[in-house]
Amino acid sequence: MKVKKLTARERRLGRETTPVSCESVRLDPAVYGAAVRYLFDRPVPEKSGQEWYWNIDEPEFDATPLQWTHIQTVLFANAGTDLAPYSDEQVGMGLNHVMSNNAGNIPHMVNDPSVPLADAMRMVRALPSLWRDCLGPRLSTQQSAIGSRSDRLYFVSYMWFDVWPSFWNAKHIPQWRDAMWQVFCEMLALPWREAQVSALHGIGHEGARLKRYEELQAHLDAFIRNVKDDDELKDYAQAAARGMVQ
């Protein structure tokens, strides 16, 4: 598949530093608000119950692939504030629907041919903010062994880059590989342990596809040197470098 080169406008978008908002991505705020309610304003099922999105009678949210890409961009960038009204379980449940194609096509929307590459890259660049402002702070209240928790919020954070098909579908595109490398680097630099674990888990599964073998090893070596009093995290980083994470 031949990938078109970025236009001058798309390169400018790639360098933008302005805050991400509905206005900055030209998304109707009413559509965004409705999407957030659709995803997160849901009752948490009983222990033996199923999430709302498994209900075959549940209507799908009416949005184009580009709108879904913009919705995710704004959501990732503003998750700390926009998801504040919702519980950890509601956030985990809604984000699971966003990251996984097990009950819908939301993560495939960014790969649709109608979505310009610049818009896709803007969405990917917003991902670290999801951990910086939302997942990291929420999960920091309880530190546990890596991969040992089963609650919805931890599952989303830990498994995102393992089950998220968006990068898998675009791994042949150099701009996607570069963007994902930047995401992992930013997440490893965050002060939240669970953000670092998520990045390492993703590197363990997708690191080879980044095609930055020496650079990746050097970055992980530096990360390991800077980890203090956390042998489990160091060991996990070493395992990620070898592609040996679960």
PyMOL commands that set and color helices and strands:
alter all, ss='L'
color gray80, all
select helices_A, chain A and resi 8-14+22-25+29-40+52-54+65-82+88-99+106-111+117-125+127-139+152-163+165-170+174-188+193-210+213-226+231-241
alter helices_A, ss='H'
color red, helices_A
deselect
rebuild
show_as cartoon
